[in-house]
Amino acid sequence: MTKFNPEINPLVENTTPDKLLGFQATVSKIPDILMLTLGEPGFNVSDEVKDAAKKAIDDNRSHYAESQGEVQLRQAAVDYFNKNYNLNFKGPENVIVTLGVTEAINVVFKTLLAPGERILMPVPAYGPYFSSLTLVEGVRVDVPTRDNQFKLTPAMVEKALADAKVPVKAVLLNYPNNPSGVTYTREELTDLARVFEAHNLWVISDEIYSALTYDGHHVSLAEIIPDRVVLINGLSKSHAMTGYRVGFIMTKPDLIKEMQKVHSALTFAIPTFIQDAATVALTGSQKWPAEMLEIYRKRRDRTVTKLQDLGFGVIHPAGAFYIFAKIPADLNQDGEAFALDLAKRGKVAVIPGDGFGEDCADYIRISYAAGDEQLDEGMRRLADYVHQVRQEAK
Ligand code: PLP
């Protein structure tokens, strides 16, 4: 590990900031740019959730919350996830309420991985996993999935474990997946679960996009191998509550007890009035995930068609709100150069694929989370840019 500044912990100094945010910062300075970059829902928080937050403030819910999470919110989470995903969590003792899924990831890594311990990571993957892992001195064992339509298989797990030659402690699965949008059937998950069990792996399952599953119903790994899974979920995507910062870790009480030590040290508790609003999000009408899902589905369908018409290679995204598209061979297949030129000349920003793992540099990720008009105008600009580049090449 290189140390350049004696004032700074080399671990932090060597942690690379998320590429996605770096690219976002660069292109957002371009005048009239239209962003199809972030996983930020364009929907507002529902009125019932807003009312709950306002009422909680008026009721002086301004004091420290219970560190692990208010009991009624943890119970609401248990009821919600048990009911929606056929799980069997017993009660509040199975839950920690975290500051978004981001904190949940950091707490789980810190609790399960001692410095130098290894974790299987199917790639491409959500970029911030990489820096969170570096900060706990965990070691990534990448499993490239691009040759199998971005899906992990038992054979890939077996091979990665054999190639690693040293013990691997855990695996991190994220589905529906950011950036590819792929998800897994019950059969696929059951087969994977058998391999995870056979190798005694902890399974960290980031299911933050579970409510945004378009084809079929989301199946949680926590249903299949409950004793081995640490389930992570949250309200950022399902309820368009990114700014409220609500996440959940759900697993066995003995593990929760250990994780609670880390959560308590990191944040102590998330704001009390936000916890009241989150409780209503989980117990209220559920209008939001249901209505959003249909809007996202339409956006996905028309955007996939447009990209295919332009010659991009698209794996059918069954969930989340991203399309991971392979740049056509007649265009610049260096995703970063492509995305930068597209941003400068085409005035539309997408994320270069290498932000999600080194072997996806010829891909771009398009987010359709923001809004219909923004998406359609962005896709028009992308088409104009592609036509122009093809014209210039003649
Ligand atoms: N996990 C994945 C796979 C994500 O895509 C995101 C956000 O985009 C997060 C976690 C972070 O979620 P939160 O906003 O709840 O911290």
Residues whose N, C-alpha, C, O or C-beta is under 5 A from the ligand:
A	BS01	PLP	G39 L99 G100 V101 T102 Y126 N174 N178 D206 I208 G234 S236 T242 V246 G247
